[in-house]
Amino acid sequence: MSFSSSTRPSASGARGSAKAPGANRLPASRERRPALAALAVILILLGAAGSALIALRSGDRQDFVAIDAQSLPPGHKITKGDLARGDLAGATGQLVLWSDLDRVLDHYTTSWLYKGQFVTPESVTKDTKPLIPAAGALVGVSLEAGRAPSEPITPGDIVQVVQVPAANQAGGVSSVLVAAAEVTSSAGAITDSKTNANTTLNVTILVSTTKSRAVAAAAAAKTLVLVKLSPATEPDVPRTDGAG
């Protein structure tokens, strides 16, 4: 039995009747064009917003007091040559404005300050009295929960320094090492304000040189307690500027 060539579909006809894959799809480049155009618009808008923000912030810049010297140690009397004008914008915290320069001049540094660092009120003494007067000494004390009041202890506060018995010392008695000492600097807190977890308070106090060794030894043994006194209390070692 044979088939006529007239009843057999031609190869070219079969190929022509079948639809080519993807014949109804637009070219990929055309599909991407709307997405690229939208992306370009978004980028333009973001750039414009950024430029507007920069322009707005640049208009809010202010001049603040910064350190121009390479470094300043604690107890250094600040002169105008130690300082430079630095400008900032946005959130600046509690920095000293250049217009308030007199709040810094002739005051004494309470900690190390370095070139380019902006000055805060805590960076210097509250008055023009020297940080360490004659016959005085600064002693650092690290305090944990129960060793100081929960309310903040800040520079200028007057505290009594009490030595208590060690935890493993039965029958010991407490004694007052310093009746009234001025706090010159503080960092940290007894309790974290956000988590209420116990943390460490680091305080520097001004005491007489004759009592500095006893205070330092008790601080190292962690047997010190600070009692906050009235701000009207006169410290045992007053800070004077030499004029009485």
Secondary structure, DSSP 8 states (H G I E B T S, - for coil): ----TTTS--HHHHHHHS--TTTTS--HHHHHHHHHHHHHHHHHHHHHHHHHHHHHHHTT-EEEEEE-SSEE-TT-B--GGGEEEEEE-S--TT--BGGGGGGTTT-BBSS-EETT-B--GGGB-SSSS-SS-TTEEEEEEEE-TTSS-SS---TT-EEEEEE---TT-TT---EEEEEEEEEEEEEE-SB-TTT--B--EEEEEEEEHHHHHHHHHHHHTT-EEEEE--TTS--SS----S--
